[in-house]
């Protein structure tokens, strides 16, 4: 027995209404999530600025004992003002790349001893991550590039973060 046309029209109206509600909810929830994420990002950037000196000291301590680059000892670093914030494309992890000029010396008896280029001051980008509401580092450094170049070279892995007050 076929359904009367009024029942079919009612069913179509209900289904269309449900689709409309779902569409509207996704639009509202999506924009709310974007606003919340932007606010969290702004808070994280402020936190980084307040903690930067401590983070840089921790970075240098970790990098110094890392054994990288092989055959070189970290002498000192001159922190630059340049910071580029980016977000990992796959995980959404907020990352800061900070400019650093590094000086090394050869490890005594190592294979870098006697190489003139060891004394050259190197541009680098120190890497910091924001996880579980806190900034941290593992001492990772990207050699021979500044922070902006790091994000460009890592395009596809990181997307720049645009901050309202950076």
NUDO-559620 format. One record per residue (C-alpha): x, z, y; residue in three letters. Coordinates in steps of 0.25 Angstrom, whole numbers, plus 2048, in hexadecimal, padded with zeros to 3 digits. Last residue first. Layout:
% NUDO-559620
XZYALA/...
% end
This chain:
% NUDO-559620
8D584589DUNK/8C88498A4UNK/8BC84189EUNK/8C483E892UNK/8C583188BUNK/8CA83287CUNK/8D3827877UNK/8D0822869UNK/8D982585DUNK/8DC81F850UNK/8D7811854UNK/8E181185FUNK/8ED81985BUNK/8F7811863UNK/8EE81286FUNK/8EC82186EUNK/8FB82386CUNK/8FE81A878UNK/8F5823881UNK/8FD82F87CUNK/90B82987EUNK/912822874UNK/92082386DUNK/91D82D863UNK/90F83285EUNK/91184185CUNK/90A84A852UNK/90D859854UNK/90185E84CUNK/8F8860858UNK/8ED86985CUNK/8E1869865UNK/8D5872861UNK/8C687085FUNK/8C686D850UNK/8D1862853UNK/8D685C860UNK/8E385585CUNK/8F1854863UNK/8FB848862UNK/90884786BUNK/90A83A870UNK/919835872UNK/92382F87BUNK/931831877UNK/93D83687EUNK/94982F879UNK/954838873UNK/952833865UNK/95482586AUNK/963827869UNK/96482985AUNK/970832856UNK/96783B84EUNK/95A835849UNK/95F83583AUNK/96084483AUNK/96D84D83BUNK/967855847UNK/959851849UNK/959847855UNK/95384B862UNK/945849867UNK/93E848875UNK/930846876UNK/927841882UNK/919845880UNK/90B83F883UNK/8FF84687DUNK/8F583F873UNK/8E9848871UNK/8DF846865UNK/8D0848863UNK/8CD846855UNK/8C183C853UNK/8C483B844UNK/8C682B843UNK/8C8827851UNK/8D1832855UNK/8CE836863UNK/8D883586FUNK/8DD83D87AUNK/8E9837882UNK/8F2841889UNK/8FD83E893UNK/90384A89BUNK/910848893UNK/91785388BUNK/92685388BUNK/92B85687DUNK/93785D878UNK/94285C86DUNK/93B857861UNK/945856856UNK/947848850UNK/94B843842UNK/93D84083DUNK/93383F849UNK/92D847845UNK/93285483EUNK/92585B841UNK/92B868847UNK/92C863856UNK/91F85C855UNK/918869851UNK/91E87185DUNK/91C866866UNK/90D865863UNK/90B874864UNK/912873872UNK/909867876UNK/8FD86F871UNK/90087B879UNK/902873886UNK/8F586B884UNK/8EC876882UNK/8E487588FUNK/8E486688FUNK/8E1865880UNK/8D586E882UNK/8D086688EUNK/8D1859884UNK/8C9861879UNK/8BE865883UNK/8BD856888UNK/8BC852879UNK/8B185C876UNK/8A9857882UNK/8AB84887EUNK/8A784C86FUNK/89A853875UNK/89684787DUNK/89983D871UNK/891846868UNK/885847872UNK/886837873UNK/885836864UNK/87A840863UNK/87183986DUNK/87382B868UNK/872830859UNK/86583885CUNK/85F82B864UNK/862822858UNK/85C82C84EUNK/85082E856UNK/84E81F858UNK/85081D849UNK/845828846UNK/83C821850UNK/83E814849UNK/83B81A83CUNK/82E821841UNK/829814848UNK/82B80C83BUNK/824816833UNK/81881683DUNK/81880783EUNK/81780782EUNK/80C81282EUNK/80480A839UNK/8067FD831UNK/7FF803824UNK/808805819UNK/8077FC80DUNK/800800800UNK/
% end
